Amino acid sequence: MKRREFLGGLMSGVAVAASGALLFPTAAWPETIRGNKGLAARPGPTSLSIKKRVLEVNGRAAEVFGLVQPDGTVGLTLDADTLFDVVLSNEGGEPTLIHWHGLAPPWDMDGVPDNPAALLEPKKSRRYTFPVGPGGTHWMHAHTLQEQKLLAAPLIVQTAEDKKRDEQDVVILLHDFSFTPAEELLATLKSSAGGHAMDHNAMSGMAANMHGGHMSGMATPGMVPMDLNDIEYDAYLANDRTLDDPEVVAVENGGRVRLRIINGATATAFTIDTGALTGELIAVDGQLIRPVSATRFPISMGQRLDVRLELPKAAMASPVLALREGSDHRTGIILAPSGARVGKLATRGVEVGPIIGLDLEQQLAATASIAARRVDRRFELTLTGGMSGYEWGIDGADSLYVREGERVEIVMRNMSMMAHPMHLHGHHFQVSAIDGRAFPGALRDTVLVPPMGSATFAFDANNPGRWPLHCHHLYHMASGMMSFVAYT
């Protein structure tokens, strides 16, 4: 019996003992939508609605947004190389718009307000049609402060090979959550003395020893502290749940799982910890890489990781945790075969989450690099800003004009004391250098640039438009760290 057949015979919720109670996972995450071969249209478009919903977080009710299909399925799962044909309806009561992060739609369907499409008003609908493209783990989210209220969902594109493979897909969407409205969080950051309104987890210099979430040691006298986390959130969620009541996913003893992990947090980087299980990283940002084996994998805001796990043959639970950078906060899910006992997991761990850097990035290599050719246009950008006054920017980004068909190279140097996950819309790029060291890296759409570090990437200008290039830290983007790559 194949694992897929085995799992199909399991009851929809696996009951496992946890501190004397029964835990039942929710069945909230995507189901496959069968598309026609090629780019033939389906019998009708898929309906997707922006809705308000209520979660329980830390024992309190929280009103948030959701992106759901009529049957309650969260997000979308589509077939590769078919037609993306979706009617988006706004039933959330506020004007908004959705960005299809990881896909490469025509510019007018990208989902950034007034670039060029207007916000989608309440009670209105809009149809989107364009090629889905190849397979990959992607997501969709508001390109407004509404993203903080969980207006995001998985967007999974499966290949024919994915569906033949004898493994189980498990989607994990990470969030940081606050009961405080995003507008108030941003105003506090901008108005507080020194900008440090919340938990700033300051690091003196470029670091070293951890002390209760702060970093010290090896500091250069007079050096500006590095800021890790601008905001002290009320909770950290994996598939809408904290570790006080985690999702428990039914799996098979000795089976194989493909974790599709999406960092949908607005301002928090994590390290994925697979515990006793060694994971095989097989894709980043929906793009295949040469596999890298480890038990810990960094993931910044907007990025995605596909990690393959071989599960133990014993009936034992396997937690998959997300450790918050520079803090002992954590979230995650639990993989559990039938009969496994699941012990209680605390939302605060015994260690501080690692500082996210580019050590792993420098090990990654695409399975299929972009074609070798001469660079036609090169831009050198400087990422600037700081917590004092909370103003962020991209110097040198006023003239990112390209022509269709050109090979474009962008060098980003970070002269601020915060890391910035930089995202380019409408394209996939190849990381080609880290701190000036050239190498054929991974294909991505979001790359982290650490403090005082640099990253270089190259892409082909093959999708005309005026495409945002911005930091995927929501509050940095809202405070000026956004520019555009514009075709002439």
Disulfide bonds with the S-S distance in Angstrom:
none
